[in-house]
Amino acid sequence: IFIEYPFLAALIGVILLALGWYLRRRTLTGIGIIWLLYAGYETGMQRRWLCSGECDIRIDLLVIYPILVLTLTVAGVSLLLARKEWGQRGGRHEESSHHGSRGRSASRGRDRK
C-alpha cells in the first residue's frame, strides 16, 4: 500500500514524530524519522527519481518492510511503557523527569528568587 501511497508512510512518520515529541520519547521520535525517510524514498521510487525506469521488481522491499514492521513493534512497546509511566505518576506530565535531578534543582532555584 505504501508503494502506491507513500503519503500514508509519511502520515505514520508524522504521528510517531509528534507522539515522540509530546511524550518526550526519543525512540518514537527516531522511528518517526525513519518512517519519514522511507516515505521520501518511496516517493522518489514512485516518481522515478531514484530508479532508471525499471522499478517493477522491488528486491529492496525484502529488507525495508521487515525493518518497518520492527520499528512499529518497538514504537508500540515504547508507547506502552510511556502509558505505564504516565499511570505511575498519576496522570501528571512532569517535565522535570525528562531532565533528571538537574532540571528539578534549577527550577527550585528560580522559585526562591
C-alpha positions in Angstrom: 0.0 0.0 0.0 2.9 2.4 0.7 4.3 1.8 -2.8 1.2 3.5 -4.3 0.5 5.9 -1.5 3.8 7.0 0.1 2.0 9.8 1.9 0.5 7.1 4.2 4.0 6.3 5.4 4.7 10.0 5.8 1.5 10.2 7.9 2.7 7.4 10.2 6.0 9.2 10.5 4.4 12.5 11.4 2.2 10.8 14.0 5.1 9.0 15.6 7.3 12.1 15.5 4.5 14.2 17.2 4.0 11.5 19.8 7.7 11.2 20.5 8.0 15.0 20.9 4.9 15.2 23.1 5.8 12.2 25.3 9.5 13.0 25.2 10.3 9.6 23.9 13.4 9.6 21.7 12.6 6.2 20.4 9.3 7.3 19.0 10.9 10.4 17.5 13.6 8.3 15.9 11.1 5.8 14.5 9.1 8.7 13.1 12.1 10.0 11.3 12.8 6.5 9.9 9.2 6.4 8.5 9.5 9.9 7.0 12.8 8.9 5.3 11.1 5.8 3.9 8.2 7.9 2.6 10.7 10.2 0.9 12.5 7.1 -0.6 9.2 5.6 -1.8 8.1 8.9 -3.3 11.4 9.0 -5.2 10.9 5.5 -6.4 7.3 6.3 -7.5 8.3 9.4 -9.4 11.3 7.5 -11.0 13.8 9.9 -9.4 15.7 7.0 -7.7 15.5 4.4 -10.4 16.4 4.2 -14.0 12.9 3.2 -15.2 12.8 -0.5 -14.4 11.4 -0.2 -10.8 8.9 -3.0 -11.1 11.0 -5.7 -9.3 11.5 -4.3 -5.8 14.0 -6.5 -4.0 14.8 -3.6 -1.7 11.4 -4.2 0.0 12.5 -7.6 1.3 14.8 -5.6 3.6 12.7 -2.4 4.1 9.4 -3.9 5.1 10.7 -6.1 7.9 12.6 -3.1 9.3 9.4 -1.0 9.2 7.5 -3.8 11.0 10.2 -4.0 13.6 10.2 -0.2 14.1 6.4 -0.2 14.6 6.7 -3.0 17.1 9.4 -1.0 19.0 7.2 2.1 18.8 4.3 0.1 20.3 6.4 -1.1 23.2 7.6 2.5 23.8 4.0 3.7 23.8 3.1 1.0 26.3 6.0 1.9 28.5 5.0 5.6 28.3 1.5 4.7 29.3 2.7 2.7 32.2 5.0 5.6 33.4 2.1 8.0 33.0 -0.1 5.8 35.2 2.6 5.5 37.9 2.8 9.3 38.1 -1.0 9.6 38.5 -1.5 11.1 35.0 0.7 14.1 35.7 3.1 15.2 32.9 6.3 16.0 34.8 8.6 17.9 32.5 11.4 17.8 35.1 11.5 14.0 35.0 12.9 14.2 31.5 15.8 16.4 32.6 16.7 14.5 35.7 17.6 16.0 39.1 19.4 18.9 37.5 16.1 20.2 36.0 14.4 20.0 39.3 17.1 21.8 41.3 17.3 24.5 38.6 13.6 25.2 38.8 13.7 25.3 42.6 16.4 27.9 42.4 14.3 30.1 40.2 11.4 29.8 42.6 13.4 31.1 45.5 14.4 34.3 43.8 
